[in-house]
């Protein structure tokens, strides 16, 4: 699983003396451990990815804040951390692939979609949240729903 891969990378970073990468990997592992303790069971791959996405989101927000505060040293540090975290996330679907997936889900759940267009949002989000950013999913889903009116 992902945790083991990160643990191996942590050992490599420790041996090579890459302190920034080591600190980031330790933080990721601590967050995964916290989630595992809260759940009181091993994490699934989707849960591990959710933890990494949360860390990535926090880093993006930090970068924005640091840029507004003109703290370029912290911007640079956070961008490096984001690069490390992102390297463990699966690649996101392109907009075109995402649109096809959403249309396929709508087609599969046509009866629900006909009764209540808003109900499809939960189904789409649940199935695609690990494949793309939720804001992108919602944006494409809204455009599809609005075009089918």
N, C-alpha and C positions, 0 to 999 in steps of 0.2 A: 504494500500500500504506500501511499504518499508519505506517511510519517517515517517509515523505514528509509525511504529515499532521502528525505531531508536529514535524518540522523547520520547517514553515510556522508552526505555533503558537509555536515557539520564537522565530522572528524577530519575530512580533507581540508576544510578551511582552518581548523585548529593546527594541523600539521604544517600547512603552508604559511601560517601566520597572517592570514587575511582577516584582520580584526573586524572591519565593517561587515563583511559577509557573515562572519561567525556570530556577531551580535544580532544580526537580522535573523539568522537561522535559529538562534536560541530563543528569540522572541516568538517566532512562528511555532516552535515546538512547545513553548510555554502556553500559548493560546490553544493549541491542539489538546494539550494535557488538561487545561482548565475545562474545555468543552467535554472531554472524556470523563472527567470527574463529575461534572454537572449531570451528565447523562447516566453515569454509573455503568457504562458499557463501552465497548469498542466503537469507534466511529466508522460509519460507512464512507465510501469514497465521496459521495455527494456531500456528506457532512463536513469532511475534510476540506473539500473545495469551497464550501460555504464559509468556513473559517478563513481561508486564504482570501476569498473575495472581500470579506469584511475588513481584513487587514489592508488590502489594496485600496478599498474605499476610504478608509481612515487616512492612509498615506496621501491619496489624491486631495482630500480635504485639507490636510496639513500643508501640502505644497501650495494650494490656493491661499491659505492664511499667511504662510511665510512670504509669498510673493507680494501680497498686499502690505505686509509689514516690512518689506524690503530687506528680508533676512536671507540674502542669496546663499550664504554658507549652509543654512538649514534647508533651503530649497534643493541645493545640490545633493546634500546628504539624503534627503527624503526621496529624491528621484532615483538614487542608486538603490535604496531599499526597495522601492517600488519595482525596479527592474528585477531584483532578486526574487521578490514575491511572485511577480508575473511569470517568471520562468517556470514555476511549478503549476500554474493554472493551465487548463486545456485551452487551445486556441478557440476564440469565439467564432460563431457562424458569421458569414458575410450577410449583408442586408438582404441580398437575393435569396440565399439559402434559408435565412430566417423567415422571409415572406412565404416561401414554399412550405416550410414546416408548419407555420401558423395556418395556412390555407388547408393543409392536410388535416390538422387537428379540427378545424371548423367543419370540414367535410365529414370526418368520422363522427363528430358530435352534432350533426345537422339538426336533430330533433330538439336538443337543448338550445341550440343557437336560434332556431325559429321561435321558440317560446320566450326566451330572454337573452338578448344579445350580450348583456353584461355578465351573465353567468359563465360565458366562455372565457372571460378574462382569467378566472381562477384556474381553469383547466389548462389554458395555454401557459400561464406563469409556472404552474407546478411542473409541467413537462419540459419547459425550455429554460428554466432559471439557471441550470448549470451550463447551458450552451451559449448564453449571451447575457449582456447587461440588461437588467429589468427595465431601465428607461428606454433602451432601444426596442425591446419587445413591445412595450406599451405604445410607443410611437408608431411602429409598423402595424400593430393590431388596430389602433384607432383609425389609421388611414384605410385599412381593409374594411372595417365596420362602416365607416362613413361612406365609402365608395359603393357599398352594397345596399344602401338605403334606396 
